[in-house]
Amino acid sequence: MVSHVGTVYLVGAGPGDPGLLTHAGADALSRADVVVYDRLAAPELLDLASPQAERIYVGKASAQHTRTQTEINMLLVDLAMTGKTICRLKGGDPFVFGRGGEEAAYLQEHGISYVIVPGVTSAIAVPAYAGIPVTDRGCASSFAVITGHEDPGKPSSSLNWAGIARGADTLVFLMGLANISTIAAQLIAHGRSPATPAAAIQQGTTNAQRVVVGTLATLPDLVAQAALRSPVITVVGEVVRLRETLAWFEQRPLFGKRILVTRTREQAGELARALAAEGAIPVESPVIRIEPLPPAAKLLERVQAADWLVFTSANGLPHLLRQVESLGADIRALGHARIAAIGPATARTCRERGLRVNFMPERYIAESVAEEFPDPTGQRIVIARAEEAREVLPDLLMARGAQVDVILVYRTIAEDAELPDLGEMDAITFTSSSTVRAFRQRYPGAIAGPRIACIGPVTADTAREVGLPVDIVADPYTIPALVEALAELFTDEEKS
């Protein structure tokens, strides 16, 4: 028997950019037992909830509702009555045409406690991302937010078009794509000049944002020609002219570029975030996954006898520790060995676990590790690595007089998920030879169109060996450098 009733958090998810979620919203997500979310809430926000939290989609689009509003109201009450904490995640702000008031009233009526967590409303944020301030000292001292989609059950429109047309300098219409011709006609009919600047913004604040600019008279046809799709916000007023100088979001070097990320699911996030920060639309489609290996024979003895522990990828240390811990030991079992890391990402993984990195080469490849390694003569060097890694590092170190012991801690396995349409990609990224080989197994045909970007020369050589035309090789061989190289390539192409 449930001894208490749960609480419902009505949370504004913001306009689309997941970075615009408030701290209070993130906190509500983290504590939720159930997340009930809308179509306009950024999918990435669901990752802020506990992996154990139930996720229930109740999205609504015009004439396409997974659940009616009444059903959503009842669902929230039913979930709360089980004693669970519910995060009702709504696009924008719950109280700005988000029907949050209706949900709160229904919860109040049924004795359910609730908390309102305001969100950044799209009425302000979306124009801002399009370079359109809703107010400006020179041309707009007031603005109004109007629904472009009234309740279809109402007997007649309650919009006072005469008041709206003349009541504020800037008019922002939400959810008005289907009615954009009516909106423009009504504003003109009630005194707004047909020459008034106007803009329609699709998927504002996301890297799929599209902006169409015209006047009240021309905008409906321009929107139709551009085939804009919901969600679209319409802005009417002199402030639209400011976009010519204030547009910033679409000026980023990778804006709108669809870039395939082939890394493992666990590691794709770092590259995807870096691409998105430069304006790209990262398409995550892992072609490999990491499979742990059982502890090596006499693992603890071999590790504790080492003078050096060498990690050639960011996966090495976590999987070595997993093996160590499976034997009932912990990180102290690594003894007093010095630590070598092949590059910054691997070094960061070591530091995050409290290990000081004693050596990292200037060039982040196995050959440089061996060439630059501090006098290895007579040193006992343990290399914790992938099963399929190249033998070049142990061979070169042994040639320099080291005693090398290779411990296999994981292997990479090809994923069999379906790849997206490569014809829609602007670039494909590879961060290891294993991603290249796995990709080629699944897509052996010719690649025409998308650029091929590799994190370093070893990965690039593998790509060329399997018939991929390499356009980019990052230098240095890091994720930031790979993204920077992509940005430079597309920027140069735009200029030419």
Secondary structure, 3 states (H helix, E strand, C coil): CCCCCCEEEEEECECCCHHHCCHHHHHHHHHCCEEEECCCCCHHHHHHCCCCCEEEECCEECCEECCCHHHHHHHHHHHHHCCCCEEEEECECCCCCCCHHHHHHHHHHCCCEEEEECCCCHHHHHHHHCCCCCCECCCECCEEEEECCCCCCCCCCCCCHHHHHHHCCEEEEECCHHHHHHHHHHHHHCCCCCCCEEEEEECCCCCCCEEEEEECCCHHHHHHHHCCCCCEEEEECHHHHHHHHHCCHHHCCCCCCEEEECCCCCCHHHHHHHHHHCCCEEEECCCEEEEECCCCCCHHHHHHCCCEEEECCCCHHHHHHHHHHHCCCCHHHHCCCEEEECCHHHHHHHHHCCCCCCECCCCCCHHHHHHHCCCCCCCEEEEEEECCCCCHHHHHHHHCCCEEEEEEEEEEEECCCCCCCHHHCCEEEECCHHHHHHHHHHCCCCCCCCEEEECCHHHHHHHHHCCCCCCEECCCCCHHHHHHHHHHHHHHHHHC
